[in-house]
Amino acid sequence: MILSRVKPAVGGWSPTSGGDKTKKNKAVIPQLEEYLQKRDYLGALTLLEFKMSIGEEDDLTSLWMGYCAFHLGDYRRAMEEYRSLTQRPECPAQVWVFLACVFFFLGLYSEAEEAASKAPLSPLQNRLLFHLAHKFNDEKQLMSFHQNLEDVTEDQLSLASIHYMRSHYPEAIDIYKRLLLQNRDFLALKVYVALCYYKLNYYDVSQEVLAVYLQSIPDSTIALNLKACNTFRLYNGKAAEEELKNLMEISSHSFEFAKELIRHNLVVFRGGEGALQVLPPLIDVIPEARLNLVIYYLRQDDVQEAYNLIQDVVPVTPQEYILLGVVNAALGQDIGSRDHLKTAQQFFQLVGGSASECDTIPGRQCMASCFFLLRQFEDVLIYLNSIKSYFYNDDAFNFNYAQAKAALGSYQEAEEFFLMIQSEKIKNDYVYLSWLARCCRHHEPEGSACLGVVPEDGHIL
């Protein structure tokens, strides 16, 4: 969402030094508009505070202070400024929608809806209510506000963002590309396109699109963070952390929200290091924080804690459906619960059978997992074979692939995949040892078979 803007009404201020009135001796103080054009919201806010301290404020000072605080990501400060304005008799009516936007970014959706209802009808109010309908999962209201959208840039950007949040990435890309053709100087749209390609797992394409924007705006917080995330997916956490260095320097003096984002991403880039210290306070701030904390608990074999953290999540994105499937499958296998295994199978099937995910690698993994839980191993292998080239040295993939082969009687090939596994944790697992024993027994010469207990069911990773 883009807040409505008007040209700054605050002019420049050039005090004289000592009593000398000559032009060359006047101190030049930047105007508010100069700070805003440079996106230096911290500088703009400092100037406004200075003007207030010397009695140079006017009717728009508090309004601009709220605006600058909002763009710095300091939503609480912005909330205080706008709330203060609403208590004045002469408060402009549109301030209510500005306050509603702040509530929205603070996650106070009910308060945002109430504040928006006090604002006059406007395109910004409609866009905000459109987003609130999405947050409330109110499809009827969503379509109602959708119908009020017009073919103007702000409304189309709002529509594209809803497509993005509903995982309709190709539809979002179509809107962004169309707007780019109409407005080639809207370089920020390239960041949005790059975000969509990132979500589609086209990390190299995302990086190429992003590079064009960074040539013009090399200090963009969102763009630098996305570049680091692409690097993480394409290479490793160490390389991604190097990309964050520039962002760390920027966030040290501006953009409060970037500091939380950096702390979160560093945990991911460092393989979960510091997860218990960093992620819990960010659960309600950064959506991915909860999911990454769940992943951390799974890697620590604390399946119950992972389940406790995610059980009440209403899945919207494919990643949420997948993680719910994984957690339910792990818990079902741990405690022998067929209900959890059935729930996991249903989540996997929803993702793997969806039009947007059926041809992606995660989508095919989901269908393989679904059929694994249904013990339909021929179908498991159809999906695993289609993505096998991407997971040559992946222990979890090889373990699942080997079990499926063994379940169909291909013991020699299954044994080859079991022996490719390097993880000591898997190699010491009862299911691994039992399946390997079965493979040895079925193809070794008589008298030299391995001994072991043969499992009735496979164990999916």
N, C-alpha and C positions, 0 to 999 in steps of 0.2 A: 504494500500500500504506500502511496505517496501522499503526504499531507499537502493540503492546499497552501500555496505560497503567494505572498504579495511582495512587491519590491520593498526593501528596507526603507523605513521612513526616517531612520536616524542618520543624520549627516555627520560629516567629519568634525573633529574638534582639534584646533591647533592653538594651544596656549602659548603666550609669549614668554620669553625668558628674561628675567630681571627687569623689565620696563623698556627694553629695546623693541621698538615696534617694526623694525625693518623685516621684510619678508624672508631674507636669508637667515635670520636668527630665530625664526619660529620653529618650534619642535613639531614635526609632522607625525600625527597620530593616525594610524590606519582607520579607515571607515569600516563600519560593520559590514557593508556590502562586500568589501575586499576580502574580509575573513570568510564570509559565506561562499564566495566564488571559489576560494581555495580549499573549501571544505574544512577549514580550520575552526571547528566549532568550539574547541577549547579556548582559542584566542578570542573568538566572538563573545563567548560567555564571560571571559575575564574583562573584556572591554565594557560589557553591559554592567557587570558588578562594580567596576570602577566609576562608571557614570552615576550609578545609584549612590555610591559613597560620597560623591561631591554634589549631590542634588541635581544632576543633569538628566534624570530619568524623565520619560514622558509616558503617555498612555499605552504605548506599545512595548515598553521595556520588559515587563513581565511576560508578555506574549512571546517575545523573541527569546527570553531566557528559557522558557519552557521548550521552545522549538530547538534551541541548541542542546539542551540537556537530553532531549529525546534522541537527537542524532548522535550524541555521544554514547548512547546506550544507558544513560543514567535515568532510567524510567521513574524511579522514586522521586528524584529531584523534579523531573518534568511533572509528575503527578502533583507535587506540592505547589508548583507554580500555577498550574491550571486550576487546581482546587481553590487556591487563593483568589484567582480571578473570578470564579463562579460565585463567590460570596460578595462580590461588589455589585451594587445596584446597576451600574452602567456596563456590566459585563456583556461583551458581544455574544450573541446566541451561538455562533459557530464554535465557541470555546468548548462547549459540551461535547462536540464530536472529537475535538483534539484530546480532551480528557478520556473519552471512550477509547481512542486509539492507544493511549498510554496504558489503560487498564488491560486492553487486549494483549499488549506485549508483556505485561506483568502476569499474564495467565488468569486474570480476574475477569472471566468471561461474563458472568452474570452482572457484575458491576458495569462492564463495558456496554452490555445491552441496555441497562437502565439509563446510563448517561447518554447513549446514542438516541434513546427515545425522547430526550429533552431537547435535542438539536433540531433545527429546521431541516426539511428535506433537502438533500444535496447529493451529488454523485459520490462524494467521499463517504457520507453516511450510508448510502446503499452498498458501497464496496465493503465497508466494515461489517454491516449486517449480513452480507453475503458470506464473509469469512466466519462470522459467528455461527451462522447456520451450519457451515461445515464442521465447526468445532462441536456443535450440539448434535451432530448427525441427524439433522432435521432436513430430510430430502425435499419435503414440500416447500419449506421456507427457502431452501437453497435454490430451487427452480424459480420461485417467485422473484427473488432478487436477481437471479440470472437473467430473467426476462427484461429487467430494467437496465441492464448493461447496454451501453452504446458502443458504436464503432469508433471510439476515441482511445488514445494511447493508454491512459490510466486504467480505463475499464478493461481493455484487452489484456493489459499486464496482470490485472487482478484475476481475470479468467484463467490466464496461463498459470498463475501461481496455484490456483485450485486444482488444475490439471496435474501440476507437479506434485502437490500433496496427496493426490489420489492415485499417484503412480502412473498417470497417463502421460508419460514423458514424450512420446512422439507427437501427441496433440499440442503439448506445451512448446516443443521445438518449432512446430509449424507456425504458431502465433509469433514467436520471437523472430523467426526468420522473415516473416512477412513484415513485421514492424521494422526490422533492420533494412529491408529493401526500400521502405518508405522514408526511413530516417537513418541514413548511414553514419551520422555523427552520434547516434545513441550507442556508444561503445559498450556501456554497461550491459546491454542485452547479450553481448558475447559471453559474459560471465554466466548469465542464466542458461544460455545454450550449453556452455561447458558443464554446468551443474547437471543438466539433463543427461548429457553423454556419460558423465561420471556414474549416474544412477543406472544407466543402461550397460555399465561395465566396459564402455569404450574409453578406457583411460587415456590411450594415446591420442585419440581424436579430441577428447576433452582438453588435453594439454596443448594441442595445436591451436584450438580456438582461443584458449586462455592467453596464449603467448601474444596474440594480436592486441589484446586489451592491456596487458602488462607493459607493452612497449610505450603506451601512452600514459598509463597510470601505474607506475612501478611500486607504489606504496599502498595499494589497495588491500585492506585487511581481508576481505572475503576472497579475493583472487589469490593472494599469497597462501591463504589457508587451503584453498582448493588445490593449488599447485602442489603443496606438501602432501595432501591426501592422494593425489594422482601418483606422486612419486612413491608413496608407501605401497600402493597397489602394484605399480610397475616394477619396483625394485625391493626396497626393504625399509625398516623403521629408521635405521641410522641415516640413510640418505634423506628420508622425509624430515627428520629432525634438523638436518642442515638447512633445509628449505625454510624452516620456521624461524631461523635466526633473524632475518629481516623483520618478520612480523613481531618478534619479541621486542625489538628496538622501538618499533612504532607504538606498541601497546604499553610501553613503559611510561609514556607521557600523554597518551590519548586513547580513545576507544575502549572504555571499560569492559564492554562485552567480549573483546578479543582476549582479555586475560583469562577468563573462564574457558573460552574455546581452546586456548593454547594448553592450559593445564589438562583439559580433557584429552586432547589429541596426543599430548606427550605420553600419557598413560597407555594409549593404544599403540603408539609407535614403539614404546619400550616394552611391549609384550605383557602389559598388565602391571608393571612396576608402579607401586603407589596407588593402586586402584582403590583400596579400602579407605585411604586418606582423602583422595581427590573426588571420586565419583559420587559417593552418597549425597553430599551437599548439592550436587549438580543435577540430581535426578529430575527435579521439577523445573530446571533451567534449560538444560540441553536435552532434547528428546532421546538422543543416542546414548546418553549417560546410563540410563536404566538398562538398556540392551547390552551395553558393554560390561556392566557390572554383572549381569546374568551370565555372560560368556566367561567372565573371570571366575565365577563360582563353579561353572561347569568344568573349567580347566583344573580347578582345585578339587574336583570330585565331590563338591558340596552341592549335590543335586537338589536336596531338600530346600536349601537356602535360595538356590536359583529359582525353584518353583514358587516359593513364597513371594519372591520379588516380582514375578511375571504373571502369576495366576489371575490377577484381576485386570490385566491389560486387555483392552478391547482392540484386537488387531485391525490395522488399516493397511499398512504397507506389507509387501511380500516378505521383507526382512522380519517383521513382527510375527507373521504367520509361521515362517520357517523356524524361528527361535522357539515359539510355543510348541511346535511339533517336536523339535529336538529335546526340549526339556521334558515334555510328557513322555516321549519315548524312553529317555534315560531313567526317569522316575518309574515308569511302568516296568522296565527291565529290572530295576533295583529291588522293587517291592513286590514284583509279580502281579501287578495290577493290569488286568485286561482292559479295564475302563480307560486307563491312561494311554495304553497302547492303541486303543480304538480312536481316541481323541487325536493322538499323534498322526495316525494314518489319515484321518479326515483333513487335518491341517495340511499335510504333505500333498494330498490329492487336490485340495483347493488351489494351491500354488501351481503345482505341476500341470494341472488341467486348464489353467487360466490362459486366455488368449495372449496376454502380455508376457507371460513367463514360460510358456510351453516350449519355446525354442531357445531359451537361455540355458546356460550351464546350471545355475541354481535350480531352475525349473525341472531339468532332467534328473538332477540329483534327488529332488523331492519325489518325482514319480518312482525312481528306483527305491527310495526309502519306503514309499507307500506299498509297493509290491513286495518289498522285503518283509514288512510286518504282516502282509497277507500270505506270506510264504509262497508267492508265485515267482519262483526264481528264474524261470525262462524270461519273464517280462523284466525282471531286475537286470538281467544281462543285456537285454536290448538297449536299455537306457544307459547302463554303465559303459557298454562298448562304444556308444556314440560320443562319449566324453573322455574315454580312457587316455587319449594322447595328452590331455591337459593335466593328468595326475600320475605321471609315471613314477615319481618317487614319493608319493603321498601315502603314508602308512595307513591312515584311516580308510582311504579308497581301496588300497590293496587288501586290507583285512575284509572289507565288505565284498569285494570282488572274489576273493578266494573262497569265502563262505558260500557265495552263490554258486560258484563252480563246483565245489564239493557237494553241495546239496543236490546237484544234478548228476553227480557221479563222475565228474571230470577230475578225479583225484590227483593225477600227476600234475596237471596244469594248476590246480588249486595249491598243491604243495609248493610249486615254484613261486607263486605269489605270496604264500605265507612266509617263505624263507627270504623274500625281499624286504620284509618289514624290519626296521631298525629300532623302533621304539622298545625300550626295555619294559616299559609299563605294559604294552600290549603283549609282548613275548612272555611275560610272567602271568598273564591273565588265564584263568581256568578255561575259558571258551577257546582261546587260541591254542592252548596245549591239547585240548580234547579234539579239536578239529584236525590239528596236525597229526595227532595219533591215528585218527581215522584214515587220513590220507596215506600215511605210511603203511598201515595194515592192508589197505586195498591194492597197493601196487608193488610193494616190496616182495622179493622171493620168499617162499614159505620158510618159516623158521627165523626170519630176520625182521618181522614186523615190530613196530613200536607198540608199547603197551600204554593204555590210558582209557579213561572213561569217555564214552562218546556222548556228546550233548544231544538233547532232543530238539532244541531250538537254537537258531543263530542269535548272535548278539550284534546289533547294528551300532556302528559308530558314526 
